Amino acid sequence: HMSTETQAETLTLDEILAGLKEMHRLILWNDDINTFDHVIFCMMKYLDYSEAQSEKIAWKVHNEGKCAVLEGSFNEMEIYRKILQQEGLTVSVE
């Protein structure tokens, strides 16, 4: 019978890192500057979404004001935030 303390320590490094990776999301915000087409283009070009998926994201941002478009480590999210900001999109990491 293992105590819960021992069980907690049996997590592999990979599992711990995988857990950390879930912690950050890249959020795309609605703004008055970008067209639907530009948002769709950027989602397809940089985030590998299909055209249909990209349209859904554009509509969600339009209707709800924001949409989480990517999940991963903080450093990864920061890289994409910078890329998308250079394209003129309004993005943040949470």
DSSP file (Angstrom, degrees, kcal/mol; ACC not computed):
  #  RESIDUE AA STRUCTURE BP1 BP2  ACC     N-H-->O    O-->H-N    N-H-->O    O-->H-N    TCO  KAPPA ALPHA  PHI   PSI    X-CA   Y-CA   Z-CA
    1    1 A H              0   0    0      0, 0.0     2,-0.3     0, 0.0     0, 0.0   0.000 360.0 360.0 360.0 111.6    0.0    0.0    0.0
    2    2 A M        -     0   0    0      1,-0.1     2,-0.1     2,-0.0     0, 0.0  -0.648 360.0-123.8 -86.1 140.0    1.7    3.2   -1.2
    3    3 A S     >  -     0   0    0     -2,-0.3     4,-1.7     1,-0.1     3,-0.4  -0.440  27.7-111.2 -73.8 158.7    1.0    6.5    0.6
    4    4 A T  H  > S+     0   0    0      1,-0.2     4,-2.2     2,-0.2     5,-0.2   0.815 117.3  62.5 -62.2 -29.2   -0.3    9.3   -1.7
    5    5 A E  H  > S+     0   0    0      1,-0.2     4,-1.2     2,-0.2    -1,-0.2   0.931 104.0  46.1 -61.0 -46.5    3.0   11.1   -1.2
    6    6 A T  H  4 S+     0   0    0     -3,-0.4     4,-0.5     1,-0.2     3,-0.3   0.896 110.3  54.3 -64.0 -40.4    4.9    8.3   -2.8
    7    7 A Q  H >< S+     0   0    0     -4,-1.7     3,-1.4     1,-0.2    -1,-0.2   0.896 103.3  55.8 -61.2 -41.1    2.4    8.1   -5.7
    8    8 A A  H >< S+     0   0    0     -4,-2.2     3,-1.0     1,-0.3    -1,-0.2   0.847 104.6  54.2 -60.5 -33.5    2.9   11.8   -6.4
    9    9 A E  T 3< S+     0   0    0     -4,-1.2    -1,-0.3    -3,-0.3    -2,-0.2   0.582  90.8  75.1 -79.2  -8.9    6.6   11.3   -6.8
   10   10 A T  T <   +     0   0    0     -3,-1.4    -1,-0.2    -4,-0.5     2,-0.2   0.488  66.0 116.8 -84.7  -0.2    6.1    8.6   -9.4
   11   11 A L    <   -     0   0    0     -3,-1.0     2,-0.1    -4,-0.2    -3,-0.0  -0.466  66.6-128.0 -62.5 133.2    5.2   11.1  -12.1
   12   12 A T     >  -     0   0    0     -2,-0.2     4,-2.1     1,-0.1     5,-0.2  -0.413  20.2-110.3 -77.8 162.0    7.8   11.0  -14.9
   13   13 A L  H  > S+     0   0    0      1,-0.2     4,-2.8     2,-0.2     5,-0.2   0.893 119.6  56.3 -58.2 -40.8    9.5   14.2  -16.0
   14   14 A D  H  > S+     0   0    0      1,-0.2     4,-2.5     2,-0.2    -1,-0.2   0.888 106.8  49.1 -58.3 -41.2    7.6   14.0  -19.3
   15   15 A E  H  > S+     0   0    0      2,-0.2     4,-2.0     1,-0.2    -1,-0.2   0.892 111.3  49.3 -66.9 -39.4    4.3   13.9  -17.5
   16   16 A I  H  X S+     0   0    0     -4,-2.1     4,-2.0     2,-0.2    -2,-0.2   0.930 113.3  46.2 -65.2 -45.3    5.2   16.9  -15.4
   17   17 A L  H  X S+     0   0    0     -4,-2.8     4,-2.1     1,-0.2    -2,-0.2   0.887 109.7  54.4 -64.8 -39.1    6.3   18.8  -18.5
   18   18 A A  H  X S+     0   0    0     -4,-2.5     4,-0.9     1,-0.2    -1,-0.2   0.897 108.0  50.9 -60.6 -40.0    3.1   17.8  -20.3
   19   19 A G  H >< S+     0   0    0     -4,-2.0     3,-0.6     1,-0.2     4,-0.2   0.898 109.2  49.9 -63.6 -41.8    1.1   19.2  -17.4
   20   20 A L  H >< S+     0   0    0     -4,-2.0     3,-1.7     1,-0.2     4,-0.2   0.863 102.9  62.2 -64.4 -36.0    3.0   22.5  -17.5
   21   21 A K  H >< S+     0   0    0     -4,-2.1     3,-0.7     1,-0.3    -1,-0.2   0.770  94.7  60.7 -64.2 -26.6    2.4   22.8  -21.2
   22   22 A E  T << S+     0   0    0     -4,-0.9    -1,-0.3    -3,-0.6    -2,-0.2   0.597  85.1  85.3 -73.9  -8.0   -1.4   22.9  -20.8
   23   23 A M  T <  S+     0   0    0     -3,-1.7     2,-0.4    -4,-0.2    -1,-0.2   0.690  79.5  57.4 -76.7 -19.3   -1.1   26.1  -18.7
   24   24 A H  E <   -A   72   0A   0     48,-1.2    48,-2.4    -3,-0.7     2,-0.4  -0.893  56.2-170.3-121.9 143.7   -1.0   28.8  -21.3
   25   25 A R  E     -A   71   0A   0     -2,-0.4    69,-2.7    46,-0.2     2,-0.6  -0.962  21.5-132.3-128.4 145.7   -3.3   29.9  -24.0
   26   26 A L  E     -AB  70  93A   0     44,-2.8    43,-3.0    -2,-0.4    44,-1.0  -0.865  27.2-157.2 -95.4 122.1   -3.0   32.3  -26.9
   27   27 A I  E     -AB  68  92A   0     65,-3.3    65,-1.9    -2,-0.6     2,-0.5  -0.873   6.9-154.4-107.1 128.5   -6.1   34.5  -27.0
   28   28 A L  E     -AB  67  91A   0     39,-3.1    39,-1.9    -2,-0.5     2,-0.3  -0.895  18.8-155.2 -99.9 126.5   -7.2   36.3  -30.2
   29   29 A W  E     -A   66   0A   0     61,-3.2    61,-0.5    -2,-0.5    37,-0.3  -0.714  18.0-109.1-105.0 151.2   -9.3   39.5  -29.5
   30   30 A N        +     0   0    0     35,-2.7     2,-0.3    -2,-0.3    32,-0.1  -0.528  43.7 167.7 -72.3 140.7  -11.8   41.3  -31.5
   31   31 A D        -     0   0    0     -2,-0.2    34,-0.0     3,-0.2    58,-0.0  -0.937  44.5-119.6-145.8 171.1  -10.7   44.6  -32.9
   32   32 A D  S    S+     0   0    0     -2,-0.3    -2,-0.0     1,-0.1     3,-0.0   0.414 101.7  64.6 -92.1   2.7  -12.0   47.1  -35.5
   33   33 A I  S    S+     0   0    0     55,-0.1     2,-0.2     2,-0.1    -1,-0.1   0.906  83.7  71.8 -92.9 -48.3   -8.9   46.9  -37.6
   34   34 A N        -     0   0    0     54,-0.1    -3,-0.2     1,-0.1     2,-0.1  -0.506  68.4-137.4 -86.4 138.9   -8.7   43.4  -39.0
   35   35 A T     >  -     0   0    0     -2,-0.2     4,-2.1     1,-0.1     5,-0.2  -0.435  26.1-113.0 -81.6 160.5  -10.9   41.9  -41.6
   36   36 A F  H  > S+     0   0    0      1,-0.2     4,-2.8     2,-0.2     5,-0.2   0.921 118.4  55.6 -55.1 -44.9  -12.3   38.4  -41.5
   37   37 A D  H  > S+     0   0    0      1,-0.2     4,-2.7     2,-0.2    -1,-0.2   0.884 106.8  48.3 -58.8 -41.2  -10.1   37.5  -44.4
   38   38 A H  H  > S+     0   0    0      2,-0.2     4,-2.5     1,-0.2    -1,-0.2   0.913 112.0  48.6 -68.6 -42.0   -6.9   38.6  -42.7
   39   39 A V  H  X S+     0   0    0     -4,-2.1     4,-2.4     2,-0.2    -2,-0.2   0.938 113.9  47.3 -60.6 -46.7   -7.7   36.7  -39.5
   40   40 A I  H  X S+     0   0    0     -4,-2.8     4,-2.2     1,-0.2     5,-0.2   0.917 111.1  51.5 -61.2 -45.3   -8.5   33.6  -41.6
   41   41 A F  H  X S+     0   0    0     -4,-2.7     4,-2.8    -5,-0.2    -1,-0.2   0.920 111.7  46.8 -56.8 -46.9   -5.3   34.0  -43.6
   42   42 A C  H  X>S+     0   0    0     -4,-2.5     4,-2.7     2,-0.2     5,-0.8   0.891 110.3  51.8 -66.2 -40.7   -3.2   34.3  -40.4
   43   43 A M  H  X5S+     0   0    0     -4,-2.4     6,-1.8     1,-0.2     4,-1.0   0.905 115.7  42.0 -62.9 -40.3   -4.9   31.3  -38.7
   44   44 A M  H  X5S+     0   0    0     -4,-2.2     4,-0.6     4,-0.2    -2,-0.2   0.916 118.5  44.5 -71.7 -44.0   -4.2   29.1  -41.8
   45   45 A K  H  <5S+     0   0    0     -4,-2.8    -2,-0.2    -5,-0.2    -3,-0.2   0.922 129.3  19.5 -69.6 -45.8   -0.7   30.4  -42.5
   46   46 A Y  H  <5S+     0   0    0     -4,-2.7    -3,-0.2    -5,-0.2    -2,-0.1   0.790 131.6  36.3-100.3 -31.0    0.7   30.4  -38.9
   47   47 A L  H  <<S-     0   0    0     -4,-1.0    -3,-0.2    -5,-0.8    -2,-0.1   0.392  96.7-125.5-109.0   3.3   -1.4   28.0  -36.9
   48   48 A D     <  +     0   0    0     -4,-0.6    -4,-0.2    -6,-0.2     2,-0.2   0.744  52.7 155.1  65.4  24.0   -2.2   25.4  -39.6
   49   49 A Y        -     0   0    0     -6,-1.8    -1,-0.2    -9,-0.1    -2,-0.1  -0.510  45.3-113.0 -78.9 153.7   -6.0   25.6  -39.3
   50   50 A S     >  -     0   0    0     -2,-0.2     4,-2.5     1,-0.1     5,-0.2  -0.320  32.4-104.5 -74.0 169.2   -8.1   24.7  -42.2
   51   51 A E  H  > S+     0   0    0      1,-0.2     4,-2.2     2,-0.2     5,-0.2   0.909 122.8  50.3 -62.6 -41.7  -10.2   27.4  -43.9
   52   52 A A  H  > S+     0   0    0      2,-0.2     4,-1.9     1,-0.2    -1,-0.2   0.918 112.1  46.6 -62.9 -44.3  -13.4   26.2  -42.2
   53   53 A Q  H  > S+     0   0    0      1,-0.2     4,-2.2     2,-0.2    -1,-0.2   0.903 111.7  52.1 -63.2 -41.3  -11.7   26.1  -38.8
   54   54 A S  H  X S+     0   0    0     -4,-2.5     4,-2.5     1,-0.2    -2,-0.2   0.875 107.4  51.8 -64.9 -38.0  -10.3   29.6  -39.4
   55   55 A E  H  X S+     0   0    0     -4,-2.2     4,-2.5     2,-0.2    -1,-0.2   0.900 108.1  52.0 -63.8 -41.0  -13.7   30.9  -40.3
   56   56 A K  H  X S+     0   0    0     -4,-1.9     4,-2.5     2,-0.2    -2,-0.2   0.915 110.4  48.6 -60.9 -42.9  -15.2   29.5  -37.1
   57   57 A I  H  X S+     0   0    0     -4,-2.2     4,-2.7     2,-0.2     5,-0.2   0.933 110.5  50.7 -62.0 -46.5  -12.5   31.2  -35.1
   58   58 A A  H  X S+     0   0    0     -4,-2.5     4,-2.1     1,-0.2    -2,-0.2   0.902 112.8  46.3 -59.2 -42.4  -13.1   34.5  -36.9
   59   59 A W  H  X S+     0   0    0     -4,-2.5     4,-2.9     2,-0.2     5,-0.3   0.900 111.2  51.5 -67.1 -40.6  -16.8   34.3  -36.2
   60   60 A K  H  X S+     0   0    0     -4,-2.5     4,-3.3     2,-0.2     6,-0.5   0.922 111.4  47.3 -63.3 -43.5  -16.3   33.4  -32.5
   61   61 A V  H  X S+     0   0    0     -4,-2.7     4,-1.6     1,-0.2   -31,-0.3   0.915 114.1  48.7 -61.3 -43.2  -13.9   36.4  -32.1
   62   62 A H  H  < S+     0   0    0     -4,-2.1    -2,-0.2    -5,-0.2    -1,-0.2   0.911 121.1  34.3 -63.0 -44.6  -16.5   38.6  -33.8
   63   63 A N  H  < S+     0   0    0     -4,-2.9    -2,-0.2     1,-0.1    -3,-0.2   0.854 130.5  28.7 -83.3 -37.0  -19.4   37.3  -31.7
   64   64 A E  H  < S-     0   0    0     -4,-3.3    -3,-0.2    -5,-0.3    -2,-0.2   0.536 100.4-119.3-106.1  -8.6  -17.8   36.7  -28.3
   65   65 A G  S  < S+     0   0    0     -4,-1.6   -35,-2.7    -5,-0.5     2,-0.3   0.180  85.0  28.6  92.6 -19.2  -15.0   39.3  -28.4
   66   66 A K  E     -A   29   0A   0     -6,-0.5     2,-0.3   -37,-0.3   -37,-0.2  -0.988  56.5-163.7-164.0 164.9  -12.2   36.7  -28.1
   67   67 A C  E     -A   28   0A   0    -39,-1.9   -39,-3.1    -2,-0.3     2,-0.5  -0.947  26.5-123.4-156.4 135.0  -11.2   33.1  -28.8
   68   68 A A  E     +A   27   0A   0     -2,-0.3   -41,-0.2   -41,-0.2     3,-0.1  -0.700  32.5 174.4 -77.3 124.0   -8.4   30.9  -27.5
   69   69 A V  E     +     0   0A   0    -43,-3.0     2,-0.3    -2,-0.5    -1,-0.1   0.581  57.7  19.8-110.0 -12.8   -6.5   29.8  -30.7
   70   70 A L  E     -A   26   0A   0    -44,-1.0   -44,-2.8     2,-0.0     2,-0.4  -0.993  56.3-159.0-158.3 149.6   -3.6   27.8  -29.3
   71   71 A E  E     +A   25   0A   0     -2,-0.3     2,-0.3   -46,-0.2   -46,-0.2  -0.986  40.2  86.7-132.6 141.7   -2.5   26.0  -26.1
   72   72 A G  E    S-A   24   0A   0    -48,-2.4   -48,-1.2    -2,-0.4    -2,-0.0  -0.991  70.9 -15.0 166.6-158.6    1.0   25.2  -24.9
   73   73 A S     >  -     0   0    0     -2,-0.3     4,-2.3   -50,-0.1     5,-0.2  -0.298  61.1-113.7 -71.0 158.6    4.0   26.3  -23.0
   74   74 A F  H  > S+     0   0    0      1,-0.2     4,-2.5     2,-0.2     5,-0.2   0.915 116.3  51.5 -58.6 -44.9    4.5   30.0  -22.2
   75   75 A N  H  > S+     0   0    0      1,-0.2     4,-1.8     2,-0.2    -1,-0.2   0.900 109.9  49.6 -61.6 -41.1    7.5   30.3  -24.5
   76   76 A E  H  > S+     0   0    0      1,-0.2     4,-1.9     2,-0.2    -1,-0.2   0.924 111.2  48.9 -62.0 -45.3    5.7   28.8  -27.4
   77   77 A M  H  X S+     0   0    0     -4,-2.3     4,-2.6     1,-0.2    -2,-0.2   0.880 108.3  54.6 -63.3 -38.4    2.7   31.1  -26.9
   78   78 A E  H  X S+     0   0    0     -4,-2.5     4,-2.3     2,-0.2    -1,-0.2   0.890 105.4  52.9 -63.0 -39.7    5.0   34.1  -26.8
   79   79 A I  H  X S+     0   0    0     -4,-1.8     4,-2.0     1,-0.2    -1,-0.2   0.946 113.6  42.2 -60.3 -48.7    6.5   33.2  -30.1
   80   80 A Y  H  X S+     0   0    0     -4,-1.9     4,-2.8     1,-0.2     5,-0.3   0.849 109.9  57.9 -69.0 -33.7    3.1   33.0  -31.8
   81   81 A R  H  X S+     0   0    0     -4,-2.6     4,-2.4     1,-0.2    -1,-0.2   0.940 108.7  46.2 -59.4 -45.7    1.9   36.1  -30.0
   82   82 A K  H  X S+     0   0    0     -4,-2.3     4,-2.0     2,-0.2    -2,-0.2   0.916 112.8  49.5 -63.8 -43.6    4.8   38.1  -31.5
   83   83 A I  H  X S+     0   0    0     -4,-2.0     4,-1.0     1,-0.2    -2,-0.2   0.945 114.5  43.9 -59.9 -49.5    4.2   36.6  -35.0
   84   84 A L  H  <>S+     0   0    0     -4,-2.8     5,-2.3     1,-0.2    -1,-0.2   0.836 110.8  54.8 -69.7 -32.5    0.5   37.4  -34.9
   85   85 A Q  H ><5S+     0   0    0     -4,-2.4     3,-1.6    -5,-0.3    -1,-0.2   0.874 103.3  56.0 -66.4 -35.8    1.1   40.9  -33.5
   86   86 A Q  H 3<5S+     0   0    0     -4,-2.0    -1,-0.2     1,-0.3    -2,-0.2   0.794 103.8  55.1 -64.9 -26.2    3.4   41.6  -36.4
   87   87 A E  T 3<5S-     0   0    0     -4,-1.0    -1,-0.3    -3,-0.2    -2,-0.2   0.459 125.6-106.5 -83.1  -1.9    0.5   40.7  -38.7
   88   88 A G  T < 5S+     0   0    0     -3,-1.6    -3,-0.2     1,-0.3   -54,-0.1   0.484  72.7 141.1  92.7   3.1   -1.6   43.3  -36.8
   89   89 A L      < -     0   0    0     -5,-2.3     2,-0.8    -8,-0.1    -1,-0.3  -0.454  55.1-122.1 -78.9 153.5   -3.8   40.9  -34.8
   90   90 A T        +     0   0    0    -61,-0.5   -61,-3.2    -2,-0.1     2,-0.3  -0.849  49.5 156.6 -96.8 106.9   -4.7   41.7  -31.2
   91   91 A V  E     -B   28   0A   0     -2,-0.8     2,-0.3   -63,-0.2   -63,-0.2  -0.924  19.9-179.5-133.4 154.0   -3.4   38.8  -29.2
   92   92 A S  E     -B   27   0A   0    -65,-1.9   -65,-3.3    -2,-0.3     2,-0.4  -0.965  24.4-123.2-146.5 163.4   -2.5   38.0  -25.6
   93   93 A V  E      B   26   0A   0     -2,-0.3   -67,-0.2   -67,-0.2   -19,-0.0  -0.914 360.0 360.0-110.1 133.3   -1.2   35.1  -23.6
   94   94 A E              0   0    0    -69,-2.7   -68,-0.1    -2,-0.4    -1,-0.1   0.373 360.0 360.0-130.8 360.0   -3.0   33.8  -20.5
